[in-house]
Amino acid sequence: MAYVAIAAEYGQALDELRHYKQELARWVEDNEPERWAQSKFTKKRWGKLTNNPIESWNNSMCGVRQMSIPCLVSEHIQKLGKKMDLRKATVEE
C-alpha cells in the first residue's frame, strides 16, 4: 500500500487488507497514510534522482575539464545553481 502510485490501487489494497484483518486496516487509516503512502502525495517526490552522483557530475562537467581550477569551480557553481533552480521550479508546480 505504501508504494502504489494511484489512489484507486491504494483503495483496492486497503479493501484487501480489510478482508484479511479489519484491525490492521483500521490501524493503517488511523496512522496518517497521507504522510507515507505514495498515492497520497500531492506532488511528485521521486524520479529526479540518479544512482551515480559522480557519473552525473562528470557528464555535466565534460566541457570544462581542461579549464584552470578557478574557472572549473566557477563553472561548476553556475551549473549547480541552474540545476537547483530548475529542480525548485519543478517541485513548486
PDB file of N, CA, C and O in Angstrom:
ATOM      1  N   MET A   1       0.814  -1.192   0.000  1.00  0.00           N
ATOM      2  CA  MET A   1       0.000   0.000   0.000  1.00  0.00           C
ATOM      3  C   MET A   1       0.858   1.255   0.000  1.00  0.00           C
ATOM      4  O   MET A   1       0.447   2.279  -0.546  1.00  0.00           O
ATOM      5  N   ALA A   2       2.017   1.199   0.588  1.00  0.00           N
ATOM      6  CA  ALA A   2       2.875   2.373   0.648  1.00  0.00           C
ATOM      7  C   ALA A   2       3.447   2.736  -0.709  1.00  0.00           C
ATOM      8  O   ALA A   2       3.747   3.904  -0.953  1.00  0.00           O
ATOM      9  N   TYR A   3       3.605   1.766  -1.596  1.00  0.00           N
ATOM     10  CA  TYR A   3       4.287   2.009  -2.868  1.00  0.00           C
ATOM     11  C   TYR A   3       3.366   2.229  -4.058  1.00  0.00           C
ATOM     12  O   TYR A   3       3.838   2.675  -5.104  1.00  0.00           O
ATOM     13  N   VAL A   4       2.082   1.939  -3.947  1.00  0.00           N
ATOM     14  CA  VAL A   4       1.202   2.139  -5.099  1.00  0.00           C
ATOM     15  C   VAL A   4       1.075   3.632  -5.372  1.00  0.00           C
ATOM     16  O   VAL A   4       0.931   4.430  -4.447  1.00  0.00           O
ATOM     17  N   ALA A   5       1.130   4.005  -6.653  1.00  0.00           N
ATOM     18  CA  ALA A   5       1.139   5.415  -7.025  1.00  0.00           C
ATOM     19  C   ALA A   5      -0.244   5.956  -7.356  1.00  0.00           C
ATOM     20  O   ALA A   5      -0.416   7.169  -7.475  1.00  0.00           O
ATOM     21  N   ILE A   6      -1.226   5.088  -7.506  1.00  0.00           N
ATOM     22  CA  ILE A   6      -2.569   5.508  -7.917  1.00  0.00           C
ATOM     23  C   ILE A   6      -3.536   5.291  -6.758  1.00  0.00           C
ATOM     24  O   ILE A   6      -3.513   4.257  -6.091  1.00  0.00           O
ATOM     25  N   ALA A   7      -4.379   6.283  -6.537  1.00  0.00           N
ATOM     26  CA  ALA A   7      -5.312   6.222  -5.410  1.00  0.00           C
ATOM     27  C   ALA A   7      -6.244   5.026  -5.503  1.00  0.00           C
ATOM     28  O   ALA A   7      -6.579   4.426  -4.481  1.00  0.00           O
ATOM     29  N   ALA A   8      -6.667   4.669  -6.707  1.00  0.00           N
ATOM     30  CA  ALA A   8      -7.567   3.516  -6.867  1.00  0.00           C
ATOM     31  C   ALA A   8      -6.889   2.224  -6.419  1.00  0.00           C
ATOM     32  O   ALA A   8      -7.508   1.382  -5.769  1.00  0.00           O
ATOM     33  N   GLU A   9      -5.617   2.076  -6.770  1.00  0.00           N
ATOM     34  CA  GLU A   9      -4.873   0.880  -6.345  1.00  0.00           C
ATOM     35  C   GLU A   9      -4.703   0.866  -4.835  1.00  0.00           C
ATOM     36  O   GLU A   9      -4.749  -0.196  -4.214  1.00  0.00           O
ATOM     37  N   TYR A  10      -4.506   2.033  -4.241  1.00  0.00           N
ATOM     38  CA  TYR A  10      -4.409   2.131  -2.781  1.00  0.00           C
ATOM     39  C   TYR A  10      -5.719   1.658  -2.147  1.00  0.00           C
ATOM     40  O   TYR A  10      -5.712   0.911  -1.168  1.00  0.00           O
ATOM     41  N   GLY A  11      -6.851   2.105  -2.722  1.00  0.00           N
ATOM     42  CA  GLY A  11      -8.160   1.688  -2.204  1.00  0.00           C
ATOM     43  C   GLY A  11      -8.367   0.191  -2.316  1.00  0.00           C
ATOM     44  O   GLY A  11      -8.907  -0.436  -1.405  1.00  0.00           O
ATOM     45  N   GLN A  12      -7.936  -0.387  -3.437  1.00  0.00           N
ATOM     46  CA  GLN A  12      -8.055  -1.839  -3.612  1.00  0.00           C
ATOM     47  C   GLN A  12      -7.209  -2.579  -2.578  1.00  0.00           C
ATOM     48  O   GLN A  12      -7.652  -3.567  -1.992  1.00  0.00           O
ATOM     49  N   ALA A  13      -5.994  -2.093  -2.363  1.00  0.00           N
ATOM     50  CA  ALA A  13      -5.109  -2.739  -1.391  1.00  0.00           C
ATOM     51  C   ALA A  13      -5.690  -2.625   0.019  1.00  0.00           C
ATOM     52  O   ALA A  13      -5.599  -3.562   0.812  1.00  0.00           O
ATOM     53  N   LEU A  14      -6.282  -1.479   0.322  1.00  0.00           N
ATOM     54  CA  LEU A  14      -6.896  -1.300   1.640  1.00  0.00           C
ATOM     55  C   LEU A  14      -8.108  -2.219   1.800  1.00  0.00           C
ATOM     56  O   LEU A  14      -8.325  -2.767   2.880  1.00  0.00           O
ATOM     57  N   ASP A  15      -8.900  -2.394   0.738  1.00  0.00           N
ATOM     58  CA  ASP A  15     -10.036  -3.323   0.795  1.00  0.00           C
ATOM     59  C   ASP A  15      -9.571  -4.757   1.031  1.00  0.00           C
ATOM     60  O   ASP A  15     -10.162  -5.484   1.829  1.00  0.00           O
ATOM     61  N   GLU A  16      -8.501  -5.161   0.329  1.00  0.00           N
ATOM     62  CA  GLU A  16      -7.950  -6.499   0.540  1.00  0.00           C
ATOM     63  C   GLU A  16      -7.476  -6.669   1.975  1.00  0.00           C
ATOM     64  O   GLU A  16      -7.656  -7.724   2.582  1.00  0.00           O
ATOM     65  N   LEU A  17      -6.868  -5.613   2.509  1.00  0.00           N
ATOM     66  CA  LEU A  17      -6.394  -5.666   3.891  1.00  0.00           C
ATOM     67  C   LEU A  17      -7.575  -5.781   4.852  1.00  0.00           C
ATOM     68  O   LEU A  17      -7.494  -6.496   5.850  1.00  0.00           O
ATOM     69  N   ARG A  18      -8.661  -5.086   4.560  1.00  0.00           N
ATOM     70  CA  ARG A  18      -9.865  -5.187   5.408  1.00  0.00           C
ATOM     71  C   ARG A  18     -10.410  -6.616   5.434  1.00  0.00           C
ATOM     72  O   ARG A  18     -10.838  -7.106   6.479  1.00  0.00           O
ATOM     73  N   HIS A  19     -10.391  -7.277   4.279  1.00  0.00           N
ATOM     74  CA  HIS A  19     -10.873  -8.663   4.226  1.00  0.00           C
ATOM     75  C   HIS A  19      -9.942  -9.595   4.995  1.00  0.00           C
ATOM     76  O   HIS A  19     -10.378 -10.592   5.571  1.00  0.00           O
ATOM     77  N   TYR A  20      -8.672  -9.262   4.996  1.00  0.00           N
ATOM     78  CA  TYR A  20      -7.693 -10.091   5.693  1.00  0.00           C
ATOM     79  C   TYR A  20      -7.750  -9.845   7.194  1.00  0.00           C
ATOM     80  O   TYR A  20      -7.874 -10.784   7.980  1.00  0.00           O
ATOM     81  N   LYS A  21      -7.659  -8.556   7.595  1.00  0.00           N
ATOM     82  CA  LYS A  21      -7.630  -8.227   9.022  1.00  0.00           C
ATOM     83  C   LYS A  21      -8.182  -6.814   9.217  1.00  0.00           C
ATOM     84  O   LYS A  21      -7.499  -5.841   8.898  1.00  0.00           O
ATOM     85  N   GLN A  22      -9.389  -6.688   9.728  1.00  0.00           N
ATOM     86  CA  GLN A  22     -10.062  -5.406   9.903  1.00  0.00           C
ATOM     87  C   GLN A  22      -9.275  -4.456  10.814  1.00  0.00           C
ATOM     88  O   GLN A  22      -9.190  -3.258  10.542  1.00  0.00           O
ATOM     89  N   GLU A  23      -8.706  -4.993  11.886  1.00  0.00           N
ATOM     90  CA  GLU A  23      -7.966  -4.147  12.832  1.00  0.00           C
ATOM     91  C   GLU A  23      -6.724  -3.523  12.181  1.00  0.00           C
ATOM     92  O   GLU A  23      -6.378  -2.375  12.458  1.00  0.00           O
ATOM     93  N   LEU A  24      -6.068  -4.286  11.324  1.00  0.00           N
ATOM     94  CA  LEU A  24      -4.883  -3.785  10.640  1.00  0.00           C
ATOM     95  C   LEU A  24      -5.252  -2.674   9.660  1.00  0.00           C
ATOM     96  O   LEU A  24      -4.534  -1.679   9.563  1.00  0.00           O
ATOM     97  N   ALA A  25      -6.347  -2.824   8.941  1.00  0.00           N
ATOM     98  CA  ALA A  25      -6.813  -1.780   8.027  1.00  0.00           C
ATOM     99  C   ALA A  25      -7.167  -0.513   8.794  1.00  0.00           C
ATOM    100  O   ALA A  25      -6.865   0.590   8.338  1.00  0.00           O
ATOM    101  N   ARG A  26      -7.797  -0.654   9.941  1.00  0.00           N
ATOM    102  CA  ARG A  26      -8.126   0.494  10.778  1.00  0.00           C
ATOM    103  C   ARG A  26      -6.857   1.179  11.264  1.00  0.00           C
ATOM    104  O   ARG A  26      -6.795   2.407  11.324  1.00  0.00           O
ATOM    105  N   TRP A  27      -5.844   0.386  11.613  1.00  0.00           N
ATOM    106  CA  TRP A  27      -4.560   0.954  12.053  1.00  0.00           C
ATOM    107  C   TRP A  27      -3.932   1.782  10.926  1.00  0.00           C
ATOM    108  O   TRP A  27      -3.426   2.878  11.169  1.00  0.00           O
ATOM    109  N   VAL A  28      -3.964   1.262   9.700  1.00  0.00           N
ATOM    110  CA  VAL A  28      -3.410   1.987   8.548  1.00  0.00           C
ATOM    111  C   VAL A  28      -4.128   3.319   8.377  1.00  0.00           C
ATOM    112  O   VAL A  28      -3.483   4.351   8.191  1.00  0.00           O
ATOM    113  N   GLU A  29      -5.449   3.306   8.440  1.00  0.00           N
ATOM    114  CA  GLU A  29      -6.217   4.540   8.268  1.00  0.00           C
ATOM    115  C   GLU A  29      -5.962   5.542   9.388  1.00  0.00           C
ATOM    116  O   GLU A  29      -5.983   6.750   9.153  1.00  0.00           O
ATOM    117  N   ASP A  30      -5.724   5.058  10.592  1.00  0.00           N
ATOM    118  CA  ASP A  30      -5.504   5.938  11.745  1.00  0.00           C
ATOM    119  C   ASP A  30      -4.088   6.501  11.827  1.00  0.00           C
ATOM    120  O   ASP A  30      -3.844   7.431  12.596  1.00  0.00           O
ATOM    121  N   ASN A  31      -3.167   5.967  11.063  1.00  0.00           N
ATOM    122  CA  ASN A  31      -1.766   6.382  11.176  1.00  0.00           C
ATOM    123  C   ASN A  31      -1.282   7.225   9.993  1.00  0.00           C
ATOM    124  O   ASN A  31      -0.196   7.003   9.459  1.00  0.00           O
ATOM    125  N   GLU A  32      -2.087   8.169   9.606  1.00  0.00           N
ATOM    126  CA  GLU A  32      -1.754   9.198   8.624  1.00  0.00           C
ATOM    127  C   GLU A  32      -1.121   8.666   7.337  1.00  0.00           C
ATOM    128  O   GLU A  32       0.047   8.947   7.071  1.00  0.00           O
ATOM    129  N   PRO A  33      -1.867   7.903   6.533  1.00  0.00           N
ATOM    130  CA  PRO A  33      -1.288   7.391   5.287  1.00  0.00           C
ATOM    131  C   PRO A  33      -0.871   8.499   4.332  1.00  0.00           C
ATOM    132  O   PRO A  33      -0.039   8.269   3.454  1.00  0.00           O
ATOM    133  N   GLU A  34      -1.430   9.698   4.481  1.00  0.00           N
ATOM    134  CA  GLU A  34      -1.020  10.810   3.610  1.00  0.00           C
ATOM    135  C   GLU A  34       0.428  11.226   3.840  1.00  0.00           C
ATOM    136  O   GLU A  34       0.999  11.960   3.034  1.00  0.00           O
ATOM    137  N   ARG A  35       1.019  10.767   4.928  1.00  0.00           N
ATOM    138  CA  ARG A  35       2.425  11.085   5.211  1.00  0.00           C
ATOM    139  C   ARG A  35       3.389  10.017   4.710  1.00  0.00           C
ATOM    140  O   ARG A  35       4.588  10.273   4.610  1.00  0.00           O
ATOM    141  N   TRP A  36       2.888   8.821   4.393  1.00  0.00           N
ATOM    142  CA  TRP A  36       3.806   7.748   3.988  1.00  0.00           C
ATOM    143  C   TRP A  36       3.352   6.966   2.762  1.00  0.00           C
ATOM    144  O   TRP A  36       4.166   6.251   2.179  1.00  0.00           O
ATOM    145  N   ALA A  37       2.111   7.065   2.348  1.00  0.00           N
ATOM    146  CA  ALA A  37       1.624   6.332   1.180  1.00  0.00           C
ATOM    147  C   ALA A  37       1.852   7.177  -0.073  1.00  0.00           C
ATOM    148  O   ALA A  37       1.405   8.322  -0.138  1.00  0.00           O
ATOM    149  N   GLN A  38       2.529   6.630  -1.047  1.00  0.00           N
ATOM    150  CA  GLN A  38       2.894   7.364  -2.252  1.00  0.00           C
ATOM    151  C   GLN A  38       1.673   7.914  -2.997  1.00  0.00           C
ATOM    152  O   GLN A  38       1.741   9.012  -3.549  1.00  0.00           O
ATOM    153  N   SER A  39       0.588   7.195  -3.023  1.00  0.00           N
ATOM    154  CA  SER A  39      -0.604   7.648  -3.744  1.00  0.00           C
ATOM    155  C   SER A  39      -1.249   8.866  -3.086  1.00  0.00           C
ATOM    156  O   SER A  39      -2.074   9.533  -3.710  1.00  0.00           O
ATOM    157  N   LYS A  40      -0.894   9.164  -1.857  1.00  0.00           N
ATOM    158  CA  LYS A  40      -1.477  10.295  -1.135  1.00  0.00           C
ATOM    159  C   LYS A  40      -0.663  11.579  -1.286  1.00  0.00           C
ATOM    160  O   LYS A  40      -1.126  12.645  -0.879  1.00  0.00           O
ATOM    161  N   PHE A  41       0.536  11.503  -1.861  1.00  0.00           N
ATOM    162  CA  PHE A  41       1.365  12.702  -2.015  1.00  0.00           C
ATOM    163  C   PHE A  41       0.758  13.608  -3.072  1.00  0.00           C
ATOM    164  O   PHE A  41       0.356  13.138  -4.136  1.00  0.00           O
ATOM    165  N   THR A  42       0.690  14.893  -2.790  1.00  0.00           N
ATOM    166  CA  THR A  42       0.102  15.828  -3.744  1.00  0.00           C
ATOM    167  C   THR A  42       1.088  16.237  -4.831  1.00  0.00           C
ATOM    168  O   THR A  42       0.680  16.637  -5.921  1.00  0.00           O
ATOM    169  N   LYS A  43       2.388  16.140  -4.540  1.00  0.00           N
ATOM    170  CA  LYS A  43       3.412  16.493  -5.518  1.00  0.00           C
ATOM    171  C   LYS A  43       4.308  15.294  -5.784  1.00  0.00           C
ATOM    172  O   LYS A  43       4.439  14.397  -4.952  1.00  0.00           O
ATOM    173  N   LYS A  44       4.917  15.300  -6.954  1.00  0.00           N
ATOM    174  CA  LYS A  44       5.842  14.223  -7.303  1.00  0.00           C
ATOM    175  C   LYS A  44       7.084  14.313  -6.414  1.00  0.00           C
ATOM    176  O   LYS A  44       7.681  15.383  -6.288  1.00  0.00           O
ATOM    177  N   ARG A  45       7.469  13.209  -5.806  1.00  0.00           N
ATOM    178  CA  ARG A  45       8.602  13.230  -4.889  1.00  0.00           C
ATOM    179  C   ARG A  45       9.818  12.485  -5.418  1.00  0.00           C
ATOM    180  O   ARG A  45      10.918  12.654  -4.893  1.00  0.00           O
ATOM    181  N   TRP A  46       9.644  11.678  -6.429  1.00  0.00           N
ATOM    182  CA  TRP A  46      10.742  10.859  -6.926  1.00  0.00           C
ATOM    183  C   TRP A  46      10.893  11.060  -8.428  1.00  0.00           C
ATOM    184  O   TRP A  46      10.094  11.763  -9.047  1.00  0.00           O
ATOM    185  N   GLY A  47      11.911  10.448  -9.011  1.00  0.00           N
ATOM    186  CA  GLY A  47      12.079  10.470 -10.446  1.00  0.00           C
ATOM    187  C   GLY A  47      13.189  11.383 -10.929  1.00  0.00           C
ATOM    188  O   GLY A  47      13.532  11.352 -12.111  1.00  0.00           O
ATOM    189  N   LYS A  48      13.758  12.191 -10.056  1.00  0.00           N
ATOM    190  CA  LYS A  48      14.832  13.098 -10.443  1.00  0.00           C
ATOM    191  C   LYS A  48      16.173  12.660  -9.853  1.00  0.00           C
ATOM    192  O   LYS A  48      17.170  13.369  -9.992  1.00  0.00           O
ATOM    193  N   LEU A  49      16.206  11.521  -9.209  1.00  0.00           N
ATOM    194  CA  LEU A  49      17.427  11.063  -8.563  1.00  0.00           C
ATOM    195  C   LEU A  49      18.271  10.233  -9.520  1.00  0.00           C
ATOM    196  O   LEU A  49      17.739   9.541 -10.388  1.00  0.00           O
ATOM    197  N   THR A  50      19.579  10.304  -9.358  1.00  0.00           N
ATOM    198  CA  THR A  50      20.464   9.447 -10.141  1.00  0.00           C
ATOM    199  C   THR A  50      21.066   8.411  -9.206  1.00  0.00           C
ATOM    200  O   THR A  50      21.148   8.623  -7.996  1.00  0.00           O
ATOM    201  N   ASN A  51      21.479   7.304  -9.768  1.00  0.00           N
ATOM    202  CA  ASN A  51      22.061   6.260  -8.933  1.00  0.00           C
ATOM    203  C   ASN A  51      23.570   6.394  -8.847  1.00  0.00           C
ATOM    204  O   ASN A  51      24.206   5.633  -8.116  1.00  0.00           O
ATOM    205  N   ASN A  52      24.165   7.336  -9.568  1.00  0.00           N
ATOM    206  CA  ASN A  52      25.608   7.512  -9.530  1.00  0.00           C
ATOM    207  C   ASN A  52      25.942   9.004  -9.580  1.00  0.00           C
ATOM    208  O   ASN A  52      26.107   9.554 -10.669  1.00  0.00           O
ATOM    209  N   PRO A  53      26.047   9.671  -8.429  1.00  0.00           N
ATOM    210  CA  PRO A  53      26.293  11.115  -8.418  1.00  0.00           C
ATOM    211  C   PRO A  53      27.613  11.525  -9.077  1.00  0.00           C
ATOM    212  O   PRO A  53      27.680  12.580  -9.707  1.00  0.00           O
ATOM    213  N   ILE A  54      28.649  10.718  -8.943  1.00  0.00           N
ATOM    214  CA  ILE A  54      29.931  11.073  -9.547  1.00  0.00           C
ATOM    215  C   ILE A  54      29.828  11.048 -11.068  1.00  0.00           C
ATOM    216  O   ILE A  54      30.341  11.944 -11.737  1.00  0.00           O
ATOM    217  N   GLU A  55      29.173  10.036 -11.615  1.00  0.00           N
ATOM    218  CA  GLU A  55      29.000   9.963 -13.069  1.00  0.00           C
ATOM    219  C   GLU A  55      28.159  11.130 -13.572  1.00  0.00           C
ATOM    220  O   GLU A  55      28.434  11.691 -14.633  1.00  0.00           O
ATOM    221  N   SER A  56      27.159  11.482 -12.827  1.00  0.00           N
ATOM    222  CA  SER A  56      26.331  12.621 -13.196  1.00  0.00           C
ATOM    223  C   SER A  56      27.162  13.903 -13.211  1.00  0.00           C
ATOM    224  O   SER A  56      27.037  14.716 -14.126  1.00  0.00           O
ATOM    225  N   TRP A  57      28.001  14.079 -12.209  1.00  0.00           N
ATOM    226  CA  TRP A  57      28.868  15.258 -12.147  1.00  0.00           C
ATOM    227  C   TRP A  57      29.855  15.257 -13.315  1.00  0.00           C
ATOM    228  O   TRP A  57      30.068  16.296 -13.938  1.00  0.00           O
ATOM    229  N   ASN A  58      30.451  14.122 -13.616  1.00  0.00           N
ATOM    230  CA  ASN A  58      31.388  14.028 -14.741  1.00  0.00           C
ATOM    231  C   ASN A  58      30.714  14.412 -16.055  1.00  0.00           C
ATOM    232  O   ASN A  58      31.298  15.135 -16.861  1.00  0.00           O
ATOM    233  N   ASN A  59      29.498  13.937 -16.276  1.00  0.00           N
ATOM    234  CA  ASN A  59      28.781  14.271 -17.512  1.00  0.00           C
ATOM    235  C   ASN A  59      28.468  15.753 -17.602  1.00  0.00           C
ATOM    236  O   ASN A  59      28.563  16.346 -18.677  1.00  0.00           O
ATOM    237  N   SER A  60      28.098  16.347 -16.491  1.00  0.00           N
ATOM    238  CA  SER A  60      27.754  17.770 -16.519  1.00  0.00           C
ATOM    239  C   SER A  60      28.983  18.653 -16.695  1.00  0.00           C
ATOM    240  O   SER A  60      28.864  19.774 -17.189  1.00  0.00           O
ATOM    241  N   MET A  61      30.158  18.176 -16.302  1.00  0.00           N
ATOM    242  CA  MET A  61      31.388  18.973 -16.375  1.00  0.00           C
ATOM    243  C   MET A  61      32.254  18.604 -17.578  1.00  0.00           C
ATOM    244  O   MET A  61      33.407  19.029 -17.654  1.00  0.00           O
ATOM    245  N   CYS A  62      31.733  17.836 -18.501  1.00  0.00           N
ATOM    246  CA  CYS A  62      32.504  17.321 -19.632  1.00  0.00           C
ATOM    247  C   CYS A  62      33.203  18.425 -20.424  1.00  0.00           C
ATOM    248  O   CYS A  62      34.362  18.262 -20.807  1.00  0.00           O
ATOM    249  N   GLY A  63      32.533  19.525 -20.673  1.00  0.00           N
ATOM    250  CA  GLY A  63      33.103  20.579 -21.496  1.00  0.00           C
ATOM    251  C   GLY A  63      34.104  21.475 -20.801  1.00  0.00           C
ATOM    252  O   GLY A  63      34.751  22.290 -21.457  1.00  0.00           O
ATOM    253  N   VAL A  64      34.250  21.351 -19.504  1.00  0.00           N
ATOM    254  CA  VAL A  64      35.121  22.281 -18.769  1.00  0.00           C
ATOM    255  C   VAL A  64      36.316  21.600 -18.115  1.00  0.00           C
ATOM    256  O   VAL A  64      37.018  22.235 -17.329  1.00  0.00           O
ATOM    257  N   ARG A  65      36.563  20.359 -18.408  1.00  0.00           N
ATOM    258  CA  ARG A  65      37.634  19.621 -17.732  1.00  0.00           C
ATOM    259  C   ARG A  65      39.022  20.195 -17.979  1.00  0.00           C
ATOM    260  O   ARG A  65      39.909  20.041 -17.140  1.00  0.00           O
ATOM    261  N   GLN A  66      39.226  20.851 -19.111  1.00  0.00           N
ATOM    262  CA  GLN A  66      40.558  21.377 -19.445  1.00  0.00           C
ATOM    263  C   GLN A  66      40.799  22.781 -18.896  1.00  0.00           C
ATOM    264  O   GLN A  66      41.866  23.352 -19.119  1.00  0.00           O
ATOM    265  N   MET A  67      39.845  23.334 -18.196  1.00  0.00           N
ATOM    266  CA  MET A  67      39.971  24.695 -17.654  1.00  0.00           C
ATOM    267  C   MET A  67      40.853  24.711 -16.413  1.00  0.00           C
ATOM    268  O   MET A  67      41.138  23.672 -15.818  1.00  0.00           O
ATOM    269  N   SER A  68      41.280  25.915 -16.037  1.00  0.00           N
ATOM    270  CA  SER A  68      42.031  26.067 -14.788  1.00  0.00           C
ATOM    271  C   SER A  68      41.088  25.799 -13.613  1.00  0.00           C
ATOM    272  O   SER A  68      39.867  25.821 -13.769  1.00  0.00           O
ATOM    273  N   ILE A  69      41.658  25.550 -12.452  1.00  0.00           N
ATOM    274  CA  ILE A  69      40.852  25.216 -11.269  1.00  0.00           C
ATOM    275  C   ILE A  69      39.848  26.322 -10.928  1.00  0.00           C
ATOM    276  O   ILE A  69      38.675  26.008 -10.722  1.00  0.00           O
ATOM    277  N   PRO A  70      40.246  27.606 -10.858  1.00  0.00           N
ATOM    278  CA  PRO A  70      39.236  28.634 -10.534  1.00  0.00           C
ATOM    279  C   PRO A  70      38.091  28.683 -11.550  1.00  0.00           C
ATOM    280  O   PRO A  70      36.931  28.845 -11.171  1.00  0.00           O
ATOM    281  N   CYS A  71      38.415  28.543 -12.839  1.00  0.00           N
ATOM    282  CA  CYS A  71      37.354  28.540 -13.860  1.00  0.00           C
ATOM    283  C   CYS A  71      36.474  27.302 -13.723  1.00  0.00           C
ATOM    284  O   CYS A  71      35.256  27.382 -13.885  1.00  0.00           O
ATOM    285  N   LEU A  72      37.081  26.177 -13.430  1.00  0.00           N
ATOM    286  CA  LEU A  72      36.336  24.941 -13.250  1.00  0.00           C
ATOM    287  C   LEU A  72      35.354  25.059 -12.089  1.00  0.00           C
ATOM    288  O   LEU A  72      34.195  24.659 -12.201  1.00  0.00           O
ATOM    289  N   VAL A  73      35.825  25.608 -10.981  1.00  0.00           N
ATOM    290  CA  VAL A  73      34.960  25.773  -9.802  1.00  0.00           C
ATOM    291  C   VAL A  73      33.829  26.748 -10.121  1.00  0.00           C
ATOM    292  O   VAL A  73      32.679  26.503  -9.758  1.00  0.00           O
ATOM    293  N   SER A  74      34.147  27.838 -10.792  1.00  0.00           N
ATOM    294  CA  SER A  74      33.135  28.820 -11.158  1.00  0.00           C
ATOM    295  C   SER A  74      32.072  28.195 -12.064  1.00  0.00           C
ATOM    296  O   SER A  74      30.877  28.403 -11.852  1.00  0.00           O
ATOM    297  N   GLU A  75      32.494  27.445 -13.052  1.00  0.00           N
ATOM    298  CA  GLU A  75      31.556  26.781 -13.961  1.00  0.00           C
ATOM    299  C   GLU A  75      30.693  25.772 -13.215  1.00  0.00           C
ATOM    300  O   GLU A  75      29.493  25.653 -13.462  1.00  0.00           O
ATOM    301  N   HIS A  76      31.322  25.056 -12.306  1.00  0.00           N
ATOM    302  CA  HIS A  76      30.571  24.076 -11.512  1.00  0.00           C
ATOM    303  C   HIS A  76      29.498  24.773 -10.679  1.00  0.00           C
ATOM    304  O   HIS A  76      28.366  24.296 -10.610  1.00  0.00           O
ATOM    305  N   ILE A  77      29.836  25.879 -10.056  1.00  0.00           N
ATOM    306  CA  ILE A  77      28.868  26.612  -9.233  1.00  0.00           C
ATOM    307  C   ILE A  77      27.707  27.107 -10.094  1.00  0.00           C
ATOM    308  O   ILE A  77      26.551  27.044  -9.675  1.00  0.00           O
ATOM    309  N   GLN A  78      28.008  27.593 -11.282  1.00  0.00           N
ATOM    310  CA  GLN A  78      26.957  28.067 -12.181  1.00  0.00           C
ATOM    311  C   GLN A  78      26.032  26.926 -12.601  1.00  0.00           C
ATOM    312  O   GLN A  78      24.810  27.076 -12.571  1.00  0.00           O
ATOM    313  N   LYS A  79      26.600  25.800 -12.989  1.00  0.00           N
ATOM    314  CA  LYS A  79      25.781  24.659 -13.412  1.00  0.00           C
ATOM    315  C   LYS A  79      24.949  24.121 -12.258  1.00  0.00           C
ATOM    316  O   LYS A  79      23.780  23.778 -12.434  1.00  0.00           O
ATOM    317  N   LEU A  80      25.554  24.047 -11.075  1.00  0.00           N
ATOM    318  CA  LEU A  80      24.819  23.572  -9.911  1.00  0.00           C
ATOM    319  C   LEU A  80      23.663  24.512  -9.589  1.00  0.00           C
ATOM    320  O   LEU A  80      22.562  24.059  -9.276  1.00  0.00           O
ATOM    321  N   GLY A  81      23.907  25.806  -9.662  1.00  0.00           N
ATOM    322  CA  GLY A  81      22.842  26.784  -9.415  1.00  0.00           C
ATOM    323  C   GLY A  81      21.694  26.636 -10.401  1.00  0.00           C
ATOM    324  O   GLY A  81      20.529  26.703 -10.009  1.00  0.00           O
ATOM    325  N   LYS A  82      22.008  26.436 -11.680  1.00  0.00           N
ATOM    326  CA  LYS A  82      20.967  26.245 -12.690  1.00  0.00           C
ATOM    327  C   LYS A  82      20.154  24.980 -12.412  1.00  0.00           C
ATOM    328  O   LYS A  82      18.928  24.981 -12.521  1.00  0.00           O
ATOM    329  N   LYS A  83      20.854  23.901 -12.050  1.00  0.00           N
ATOM    330  CA  LYS A  83      20.143  22.655 -11.739  1.00  0.00           C
ATOM    331  C   LYS A  83      19.244  22.809 -10.522  1.00  0.00           C
ATOM    332  O   LYS A  83      18.126  22.296 -10.505  1.00  0.00           O
ATOM    333  N   MET A  84      19.726  23.511  -9.507  1.00  0.00           N
ATOM    334  CA  MET A  84      18.922  23.709  -8.303  1.00  0.00           C
ATOM    335  C   MET A  84      17.697  24.572  -8.598  1.00  0.00           C
ATOM    336  O   MET A  84      16.607  24.295  -8.096  1.00  0.00           O
ATOM    337  N   ASP A  85      17.873  25.633  -9.422  1.00  0.00           N
ATOM    338  CA  ASP A  85      16.735  26.472  -9.795  1.00  0.00           C
ATOM    339  C   ASP A  85      15.700  25.676 -10.584  1.00  0.00           C
ATOM    340  O   ASP A  85      14.500  25.801 -10.341  1.00  0.00           O
ATOM    341  N   LEU A  86      16.162  24.860 -11.524  1.00  0.00           N
ATOM    342  CA  LEU A  86      15.251  24.040 -12.321  1.00  0.00           C
ATOM    343  C   LEU A  86      14.504  23.047 -11.428  1.00  0.00           C
ATOM    344  O   LEU A  86      13.296  22.861 -11.568  1.00  0.00           O
ATOM    345  N   ARG A  87      15.227  22.423 -10.523  1.00  0.00           N
ATOM    346  CA  ARG A  87      14.603  21.460  -9.606  1.00  0.00           C
ATOM    347  C   ARG A  87      13.566  22.137  -8.716  1.00  0.00           C
ATOM    348  O   ARG A  87      12.488  21.589  -8.484  1.00  0.00           O
ATOM    349  N   LYS A  88      13.890  23.321  -8.221  1.00  0.00           N
ATOM    350  CA  LYS A  88      12.963  24.054  -7.372  1.00  0.00           C
ATOM    351  C   LYS A  88      11.692  24.403  -8.150  1.00  0.00           C
ATOM    352  O   LYS A  88      10.585  24.303  -7.621  1.00  0.00           O
ATOM    353  N   ALA A  89      11.860  24.811  -9.408  1.00  0.00           N
ATOM    354  CA  ALA A  89      10.702  25.157 -10.237  1.00  0.00           C
ATOM    355  C   ALA A  89       9.822  23.943 -10.484  1.00  0.00           C
ATOM    356  O   ALA A  89       8.597  24.063 -10.467  1.00  0.00           O
ATOM    357  N   THR A  90      10.417  22.774 -10.712  1.00  0.00           N
ATOM    358  CA  THR A  90       9.607  21.578 -10.973  1.00  0.00           C
ATOM    359  C   THR A  90       8.916  21.083  -9.711  1.00  0.00           C
ATOM    360  O   THR A  90       7.824  20.520  -9.791  1.00  0.00           O
ATOM    361  N   VAL A  91       9.521  21.278  -8.563  1.00  0.00           N
ATOM    362  CA  VAL A  91       8.900  20.839  -7.300  1.00  0.00           C
ATOM    363  C   VAL A  91       7.737  21.751  -6.934  1.00  0.00           C
ATOM    364  O   VAL A  91       6.741  21.291  -6.375  1.00  0.00           O
ATOM    365  N   GLU A  92       7.853  23.050  -7.244  1.00  0.00           N
ATOM    366  CA  GLU A  92       6.815  24.002  -6.879  1.00  0.00           C
ATOM    367  C   GLU A  92       5.588  23.925  -7.773  1.00  0.00           C
ATOM    368  O   GLU A  92       4.564  24.517  -7.434  1.00  0.00           O
ATOM    369  N   GLU A  93       5.643  23.221  -8.903  1.00  0.00           N
ATOM    370  CA  GLU A  93       4.494  23.141  -9.828  1.00  0.00           C
ATOM    371  C   GLU A  93       3.339  22.473  -9.236  1.00  0.00           C
ATOM    372  O   GLU A  93       2.305  22.332  -9.889  1.00  0.00           O
TER     373      GLU A  93
END
